[in-house]
Amino acid sequence: AGRPAGEISAMFHNCMAEAIIQGTEIVSSKTGIKRVALSGGTFQNRYLTERVAEGLLSRGFLLFFHRNVPSNDGGLALGQIAVAAAHRAAGLV
């Protein structure tokens, strides 16, 4: 419809952020859990992460973010190594 790509992208990401916030609130209302980890490939998107974080923090959630381990395949590989090491230590392999 002739709208700039940036405007369309912002509308999409704002909608996704609101869906994540509302979904988190629904789960929290049923479980009482107020701790949320924002990680994985989705949260490599800085704009989305900032919007979700702002919304959740303003609603009293405690947030956790990945820092030392990448949220993509590098983190997955590290997890696989940890599981393999635990199995080896337990004599399962």
N, CA, C and O atoms as CSV, one atom per row, in Angstrom:
chain,resi,resn,atom,element,x,y,z
A,1,ALA,N,N,0.835,-1.205,0.000
A,1,ALA,CA,C,0.000,0.000,0.000
A,1,ALA,C,C,0.865,1.249,0.000
A,1,ALA,O,O,0.380,2.336,0.313
A,2,GLY,N,N,2.139,1.111,-0.346
A,2,GLY,CA,C,3.015,2.268,-0.416
A,2,GLY,C,C,3.611,2.702,0.900
A,2,GLY,O,O,4.233,3.761,0.972
A,3,ARG,N,N,3.439,1.915,1.941
A,3,ARG,CA,C,4.028,2.266,3.237
A,3,ARG,C,C,5.500,1.893,3.246
A,3,ARG,O,O,5.895,0.909,2.620
A,4,PRO,N,N,6.319,2.670,3.950
A,4,PRO,CA,C,7.744,2.356,4.033
A,4,PRO,C,C,7.973,1.028,4.768
A,4,PRO,O,O,7.243,0.682,5.697
A,5,ALA,N,N,8.984,0.308,4.337
A,5,ALA,CA,C,9.283,-0.996,4.936
A,5,ALA,C,C,9.546,-0.873,6.442
A,5,ALA,O,O,9.131,-1.737,7.215
A,6,GLY,N,N,10.228,0.191,6.856
A,6,GLY,CA,C,10.509,0.382,8.276
A,6,GLY,C,C,9.246,0.515,9.109
A,6,GLY,O,O,9.176,0.010,10.230
A,7,GLU,N,N,8.257,1.191,8.564
A,7,GLU,CA,C,6.981,1.361,9.273
A,7,GLU,C,C,6.258,0.019,9.401
A,7,GLU,O,O,5.710,-0.301,10.456
A,8,ILE,N,N,6.263,-0.747,8.339
A,8,ILE,CA,C,5.619,-2.067,8.367
A,8,ILE,C,C,6.340,-2.981,9.353
A,8,ILE,O,O,5.704,-3.698,10.127
A,9,SER,N,N,7.656,-2.950,9.320
A,9,SER,CA,C,8.453,-3.768,10.237
A,9,SER,C,C,8.177,-3.397,11.691
A,9,SER,O,O,8.006,-4.279,12.534
A,10,ALA,N,N,8.133,-2.107,11.989
A,10,ALA,CA,C,7.872,-1.656,13.364
A,10,ALA,C,C,6.486,-2.104,13.819
A,10,ALA,O,O,6.318,-2.538,14.959
A,11,MET,N,N,5.499,-2.004,12.943
A,11,MET,CA,C,4.143,-2.443,13.301
A,11,MET,C,C,4.132,-3.945,13.619
A,11,MET,O,O,3.515,-4.378,14.592
A,12,PHE,N,N,4.818,-4.721,12.790
A,12,PHE,CA,C,4.884,-6.169,13.019
A,12,PHE,C,C,5.555,-6.484,14.349
A,12,PHE,O,O,5.027,-7.257,15.148
A,13,HIS,N,N,6.720,-5.885,14.586
A,13,HIS,CA,C,7.464,-6.187,15.806
A,13,HIS,C,C,6.743,-5.683,17.057
A,13,HIS,O,O,6.800,-6.332,18.101
A,14,ASN,N,N,6.073,-4.545,16.966
A,14,ASN,CA,C,5.285,-4.052,18.109
A,14,ASN,C,C,4.141,-5.015,18.419
A,14,ASN,O,O,3.833,-5.266,19.584
A,15,CYS,N,N,3.515,-5.552,17.376
A,15,CYS,CA,C,2.434,-6.522,17.566
A,15,CYS,C,C,2.979,-7.797,18.212
A,15,CYS,O,O,2.361,-8.341,19.128
A,16,MET,N,N,4.121,-8.272,17.745
A,16,MET,CA,C,4.728,-9.469,18.324
A,16,MET,C,C,5.110,-9.231,19.788
A,16,MET,O,O,4.894,-10.094,20.638
A,17,ALA,N,N,5.675,-8.065,20.075
A,17,ALA,CA,C,6.051,-7.741,21.457
A,17,ALA,C,C,4.816,-7.778,22.358
A,17,ALA,O,O,4.860,-8.335,23.455
A,18,GLU,N,N,3.738,-7.195,21.902
A,18,GLU,CA,C,2.515,-7.178,22.709
A,18,GLU,C,C,1.972,-8.586,22.905
A,18,GLU,O,O,1.482,-8.913,23.986
A,19,ALA,N,N,2.052,-9.418,21.883
A,19,ALA,CA,C,1.592,-10.805,22.011
A,19,ALA,C,C,2.443,-11.562,23.028
A,19,ALA,O,O,1.910,-12.331,23.828
A,20,ILE,N,N,3.741,-11.353,23.006
A,20,ILE,CA,C,4.635,-12.016,23.968
A,20,ILE,C,C,4.332,-11.532,25.385
A,20,ILE,O,O,4.274,-12.332,26.319
A,21,ILE,N,N,4.142,-10.242,25.540
A,21,ILE,CA,C,3.836,-9.672,26.862
A,21,ILE,C,C,2.516,-10.224,27.385
A,21,ILE,O,O,2.434,-10.666,28.532
A,22,GLN,N,N,1.489,-10.200,26.552
A,22,GLN,CA,C,0.183,-10.695,26.992
A,22,GLN,C,C,0.222,-12.184,27.291
A,22,GLN,O,O,-0.373,-12.639,28.267
A,23,GLY,N,N,0.925,-12.951,26.448
A,23,GLY,CA,C,1.050,-14.389,26.696
A,23,GLY,C,C,1.767,-14.667,28.003
A,23,GLY,O,O,1.389,-15.571,28.748
A,24,THR,N,N,2.797,-13.891,28.278
A,24,THR,CA,C,3.538,-14.046,29.527
A,24,THR,C,C,2.652,-13.726,30.720
A,24,THR,O,O,2.700,-14.420,31.736
A,25,GLU,N,N,1.854,-12.691,30.603
A,25,GLU,CA,C,0.943,-12.335,31.695
A,25,GLU,C,C,-0.086,-13.440,31.943
A,25,GLU,O,O,-0.425,-13.721,33.093
A,26,ILE,N,N,-0.577,-14.059,30.886
A,26,ILE,CA,C,-1.556,-15.141,31.038
A,26,ILE,C,C,-0.923,-16.317,31.777
A,26,ILE,O,O,-1.506,-16.844,32.725
A,27,VAL,N,N,0.267,-16.728,31.344
A,27,VAL,CA,C,0.946,-17.843,32.003
A,27,VAL,C,C,1.244,-17.489,33.460
A,27,VAL,O,O,1.062,-18.318,34.352
A,28,SER,N,N,1.693,-16.276,33.700
A,28,SER,CA,C,2.011,-15.848,35.060
A,28,SER,C,C,0.777,-15.857,35.954
A,28,SER,O,O,0.860,-16.241,37.120
A,29,SER,N,N,-0.352,-15.443,35.425
A,29,SER,CA,C,-1.573,-15.405,36.229
A,29,SER,C,C,-2.021,-16.803,36.642
A,29,SER,O,O,-2.693,-16.965,37.660
A,30,LYS,N,N,-1.656,-17.805,35.862
A,30,LYS,CA,C,-2.044,-19.182,36.169
A,30,LYS,C,C,-1.009,-19.914,37.013
A,30,LYS,O,O,-1.335,-20.883,37.699
A,31,THR,N,N,0.249,-19.448,36.962
A,31,THR,CA,C,1.329,-20.161,37.652
A,31,THR,C,C,1.956,-19.383,38.802
A,31,THR,O,O,2.566,-19.961,39.702
A,32,GLY,N,N,1.798,-18.071,38.759
A,32,GLY,CA,C,2.436,-17.217,39.755
A,32,GLY,C,C,3.892,-16.921,39.430
A,32,GLY,O,O,4.552,-16.202,40.180
A,33,ILE,N,N,4.400,-17.453,38.343
A,33,ILE,CA,C,5.795,-17.250,37.968
A,33,ILE,C,C,5.984,-15.836,37.430
A,33,ILE,O,O,5.237,-15.389,36.560
A,34,LYS,N,N,6.987,-15.138,37.953
A,34,LYS,CA,C,7.282,-13.767,37.523
A,34,LYS,C,C,8.699,-13.640,36.977
A,34,LYS,O,O,9.170,-12.531,36.727
A,35,ARG,N,N,9.381,-14.770,36.790
A,35,ARG,CA,C,10.744,-14.765,36.234
A,35,ARG,C,C,10.673,-15.214,34.783
A,35,ARG,O,O,10.057,-16.231,34.465
A,36,VAL,N,N,11.310,-14.446,33.909
A,36,VAL,CA,C,11.213,-14.708,32.474
A,36,VAL,C,C,12.595,-14.639,31.839
A,36,VAL,O,O,13.330,-13.671,32.039
A,37,ALA,N,N,12.945,-15.665,31.075
A,37,ALA,CA,C,14.202,-15.671,30.325
A,37,ALA,C,C,13.899,-15.265,28.886
A,37,ALA,O,O,13.101,-15.911,28.207
A,38,LEU,N,N,14.533,-14.205,28.433
A,38,LEU,CA,C,14.392,-13.767,27.043
A,38,LEU,C,C,15.657,-14.194,26.314
A,38,LEU,O,O,16.684,-13.519,26.392
A,39,SER,N,N,15.582,-15.298,25.618
A,39,SER,CA,C,16.749,-15.841,24.943
A,39,SER,C,C,16.294,-16.552,23.687
A,39,SER,O,O,15.102,-16.598,23.381
A,40,GLY,N,N,17.232,-17.096,22.975
A,40,GLY,CA,C,16.920,-17.764,21.719
A,40,GLY,C,C,17.009,-16.789,20.565
A,40,GLY,O,O,17.164,-15.584,20.760
A,41,GLY,N,N,16.912,-17.317,19.383
A,41,GLY,CA,C,17.067,-16.512,18.180
A,41,GLY,C,C,16.114,-15.334,18.090
A,41,GLY,O,O,16.480,-14.278,17.574
A,42,THR,N,N,14.897,-15.503,18.586
A,42,THR,CA,C,13.922,-14.411,18.557
A,42,THR,C,C,14.456,-13.180,19.261
A,42,THR,O,O,14.252,-12.056,18.802
A,43,PHE,N,N,15.133,-13.388,20.367
A,43,PHE,CA,C,15.591,-12.260,21.161
A,43,PHE,C,C,16.995,-11.796,20.783
A,43,PHE,O,O,17.649,-11.091,21.551
A,44,GLN,N,N,17.454,-12.194,19.603
A,44,GLN,CA,C,18.628,-11.566,19.020
A,44,GLN,C,C,18.207,-10.260,18.340
A,44,GLN,O,O,19.044,-9.420,18.010
A,45,ASN,N,N,16.907,-10.108,18.139
A,45,ASN,CA,C,16.377,-8.893,17.544
A,45,ASN,C,C,16.301,-7.823,18.634
A,45,ASN,O,O,15.485,-7.915,19.552
A,46,ARG,N,N,17.140,-6.832,18.525
A,46,ARG,CA,C,17.254,-5.805,19.570
A,46,ARG,C,C,15.957,-5.022,19.758
A,46,ARG,O,O,15.540,-4.778,20.891
A,47,TYR,N,N,15.325,-4.633,18.673
A,47,TYR,CA,C,14.081,-3.853,18.762
A,47,TYR,C,C,13.020,-4.643,19.518
A,47,TYR,O,O,12.384,-4.115,20.431
A,48,LEU,N,N,12.825,-5.904,19.144
A,48,LEU,CA,C,11.822,-6.739,19.794
A,48,LEU,C,C,12.168,-6.961,21.264
A,48,LEU,O,O,11.300,-6.863,22.131
A,49,THR,N,N,13.418,-7.256,21.539
A,49,THR,CA,C,13.849,-7.494,22.913
A,49,THR,C,C,13.597,-6.270,23.792
A,49,THR,O,O,13.105,-6.398,24.913
A,50,GLU,N,N,13.930,-5.102,23.289
A,50,GLU,CA,C,13.722,-3.878,24.075
A,50,GLU,C,C,12.252,-3.638,24.354
A,50,GLU,O,O,11.897,-3.257,25.470
A,51,ARG,N,N,11.390,-3.849,23.374
A,51,ARG,CA,C,9.953,-3.631,23.575
A,51,ARG,C,C,9.385,-4.622,24.591
A,51,ARG,O,O,8.631,-4.242,25.487
A,52,VAL,N,N,9.755,-5.892,24.443
A,52,VAL,CA,C,9.261,-6.913,25.369
A,52,VAL,C,C,9.785,-6.635,26.774
A,52,VAL,O,O,9.026,-6.699,27.741
A,53,ALA,N,N,11.069,-6.329,26.892
A,53,ALA,CA,C,11.659,-6.059,28.201
A,53,ALA,C,C,10.971,-4.880,28.880
A,53,ALA,O,O,10.634,-4.957,30.062
A,54,GLU,N,N,10.761,-3.806,28.156
A,54,GLU,CA,C,10.084,-2.633,28.736
A,54,GLU,C,C,8.700,-3.004,29.251
A,54,GLU,O,O,8.319,-2.627,30.359
A,55,GLY,N,N,7.953,-3.745,28.442
A,55,GLY,CA,C,6.596,-4.132,28.825
A,55,GLY,C,C,6.562,-5.046,30.032
A,55,GLY,O,O,5.732,-4.873,30.925
A,56,LEU,N,N,7.462,-6.021,30.063
A,56,LEU,CA,C,7.466,-6.965,31.180
A,56,LEU,C,C,7.997,-6.337,32.462
A,56,LEU,O,O,7.460,-6.581,33.543
A,57,LEU,N,N,9.044,-5.532,32.347
A,57,LEU,CA,C,9.569,-4.858,33.541
A,57,LEU,C,C,8.521,-3.947,34.157
A,57,LEU,O,O,8.400,-3.883,35.380
A,58,SER,N,N,7.767,-3.246,33.334
A,58,SER,CA,C,6.743,-2.333,33.857
A,58,SER,C,C,5.600,-3.087,34.534
A,58,SER,O,O,4.805,-2.492,35.263
A,59,ARG,N,N,5.519,-4.388,34.295
A,59,ARG,CA,C,4.486,-5.215,34.915
A,59,ARG,C,C,5.036,-6.068,36.067
A,59,ARG,O,O,4.351,-6.954,36.577
A,60,GLY,N,N,6.281,-5.785,36.465
A,60,GLY,CA,C,6.842,-6.429,37.641
A,60,GLY,C,C,7.535,-7.756,37.413
A,60,GLY,O,O,7.782,-8.488,38.372
A,61,PHE,N,N,7.855,-8.088,36.175
A,61,PHE,CA,C,8.562,-9.340,35.911
A,61,PHE,C,C,10.058,-9.156,36.127
A,61,PHE,O,O,10.596,-8.067,35.932
A,62,LEU,N,N,10.724,-10.240,36.535
A,62,LEU,CA,C,12.169,-10.282,36.668
A,62,LEU,C,C,12.706,-10.955,35.414
A,62,LEU,O,O,12.327,-12.084,35.104
A,63,LEU,N,N,13.587,-10.268,34.689
A,63,LEU,CA,C,14.042,-10.761,33.393
A,63,LEU,C,C,15.468,-11.290,33.445
A,63,LEU,O,O,16.310,-10.801,34.198
A,64,PHE,N,N,15.711,-12.296,32.628
A,64,PHE,CA,C,17.036,-12.883,32.463
A,64,PHE,C,C,17.375,-12.887,30.973
A,64,PHE,O,O,16.514,-13.152,30.134
A,65,PHE,N,N,18.625,-12.595,30.657
A,65,PHE,CA,C,19.089,-12.544,29.271
A,65,PHE,C,C,20.350,-13.385,29.139
A,65,PHE,O,O,21.092,-13.558,30.106
A,66,HIS,N,N,20.591,-13.906,27.941
A,66,HIS,CA,C,21.859,-14.592,27.703
A,66,HIS,C,C,22.956,-13.532,27.607
A,66,HIS,O,O,22.729,-12.435,27.095
A,67,ARG,N,N,24.135,-13.868,28.100
A,67,ARG,CA,C,25.247,-12.920,28.041
A,67,ARG,C,C,26.520,-13.570,27.523
A,67,ARG,O,O,27.136,-13.078,26.578
A,68,ASN,N,N,26.908,-14.663,28.139
A,68,ASN,CA,C,28.198,-15.265,27.839
A,68,ASN,C,C,28.127,-16.354,26.775
A,68,ASN,O,O,29.149,-16.754,26.217
A,69,VAL,N,N,26.938,-16.822,26.502
A,69,VAL,CA,C,26.748,-17.900,25.539
A,69,VAL,C,C,25.782,-17.393,24.473
A,69,VAL,O,O,24.744,-16.820,24.805
A,70,PRO,N,N,26.107,-17.596,23.204
A,70,PRO,CA,C,25.191,-17.128,22.167
A,70,PRO,C,C,23.853,-17.858,22.217
A,70,PRO,O,O,23.771,-19.004,22.659
A,71,SER,N,N,22.828,-17.189,21.765
A,71,SER,CA,C,21.487,-17.769,21.836
A,71,SER,C,C,21.164,-18.641,20.627
A,71,SER,O,O,20.061,-19.180,20.532
A,72,ASN,N,N,22.095,-18.785,19.718
A,72,ASN,CA,C,21.822,-19.564,18.513
A,72,ASN,C,C,22.557,-20.906,18.577
A,72,ASN,O,O,22.641,-21.514,19.644
A,73,ASP,N,N,23.081,-21.361,17.460
A,73,ASP,CA,C,23.697,-22.687,17.396
A,73,ASP,C,C,24.871,-22.859,18.362
A,73,ASP,O,O,25.109,-23.966,18.845
A,74,GLY,N,N,25.598,-21.795,18.647
A,74,GLY,CA,C,26.705,-21.888,19.593
A,74,GLY,C,C,26.226,-22.290,20.974
A,74,GLY,O,O,26.858,-23.116,21.633
A,75,GLY,N,N,25.129,-21.724,21.417
A,75,GLY,CA,C,24.552,-22.084,22.707
A,75,GLY,C,C,24.012,-23.501,22.707
A,75,GLY,O,O,24.140,-24.226,23.694
A,76,LEU,N,N,23.408,-23.891,21.594
A,76,LEU,CA,C,22.896,-25.252,21.461
A,76,LEU,C,C,24.036,-26.261,21.551
A,76,LEU,O,O,23.927,-27.280,22.232
A,77,ALA,N,N,25.129,-25.963,20.856
A,77,ALA,CA,C,26.293,-26.859,20.888
A,77,ALA,C,C,26.864,-26.961,22.301
A,77,ALA,O,O,27.239,-28.049,22.739
A,78,LEU,N,N,26.933,-25.849,23.011
A,78,LEU,CA,C,27.435,-25.878,24.386
A,78,LEU,C,C,26.538,-26.749,25.263
A,78,LEU,O,O,27.034,-27.512,26.092
A,79,GLY,N,N,25.239,-26.639,25.088
A,79,GLY,CA,C,24.305,-27.481,25.838
A,79,GLY,C,C,24.501,-28.957,25.541
A,79,GLY,O,O,24.432,-29.792,26.442
A,80,GLN,N,N,24.743,-29.274,24.285
A,80,GLN,CA,C,24.974,-30.667,23.914
A,80,GLN,C,C,26.253,-31.195,24.563
A,80,GLN,O,O,26.304,-32.341,25.009
A,81,ILE,N,N,27.278,-30.353,24.611
A,81,ILE,CA,C,28.531,-30.747,25.265
A,81,ILE,C,C,28.297,-30.996,26.755
A,81,ILE,O,O,28.825,-31.955,27.318
A,82,ALA,N,N,27.509,-30.136,27.388
A,82,ALA,CA,C,27.235,-30.292,28.817
A,82,ALA,C,C,26.483,-31.595,29.098
A,82,ALA,O,O,26.789,-32.290,30.067
A,83,VAL,N,N,25.517,-31.921,28.267
A,83,VAL,CA,C,24.764,-33.170,28.445
A,83,VAL,C,C,25.685,-34.360,28.232
A,83,VAL,O,O,25.658,-35.315,29.008
A,84,ALA,N,N,26.498,-34.309,27.186
A,84,ALA,CA,C,27.427,-35.414,26.919
A,84,ALA,C,C,28.400,-35.592,28.084
A,84,ALA,O,O,28.690,-36.719,28.483
A,85,ALA,N,N,28.904,-34.488,28.626
A,85,ALA,CA,C,29.843,-34.572,29.754
A,85,ALA,C,C,29.165,-35.166,30.978
A,85,ALA,O,O,29.769,-35.964,31.694
A,86,ALA,N,N,27.923,-34.786,31.224
A,86,ALA,CA,C,27.189,-35.329,32.372
A,86,ALA,C,C,26.957,-36.827,32.207
A,86,ALA,O,O,27.082,-37.592,33.164
A,87,HIS,N,N,26.619,-37.238,30.995
A,87,HIS,CA,C,26.418,-38.664,30.742
A,87,HIS,C,C,27.724,-39.449,30.925
A,87,HIS,O,O,27.732,-40.553,31.470
A,88,ARG,N,N,28.811,-38.858,30.464
A,88,ARG,CA,C,30.102,-39.529,30.592
A,88,ARG,C,C,30.479,-39.641,32.081
A,88,ARG,O,O,30.932,-40.691,32.537
A,89,ALA,N,N,30.288,-38.556,32.820
A,89,ALA,CA,C,30.606,-38.572,34.253
A,89,ALA,C,C,29.775,-39.584,35.009
A,89,ALA,O,O,30.233,-40.155,35.999
A,90,ALA,N,N,28.554,-39.810,34.548
A,90,ALA,CA,C,27.669,-40.784,35.203
A,90,ALA,C,C,27.899,-42.199,34.702
A,90,ALA,O,O,27.234,-43.136,35.145
A,91,GLY,N,N,28.856,-42.360,33.764
A,91,GLY,CA,C,29.161,-43.681,33.226
A,91,GLY,C,C,28.119,-44.203,32.252
A,91,GLY,O,O,28.007,-45.410,32.039
A,92,LEU,N,N,27.357,-43.290,31.663
A,92,LEU,CA,C,26.303,-43.698,30.725
A,92,LEU,C,C,26.798,-43.845,29.304
A,92,LEU,O,O,26.071,-44.352,28.450
A,93,VAL,N,N,28.027,-43.412,29.027
A,93,VAL,CA,C,28.592,-43.587,27.681
A,93,VAL,C,C,29.988,-44.136,27.768
A,93,VAL,O,O,30.632,-44.352,26.741
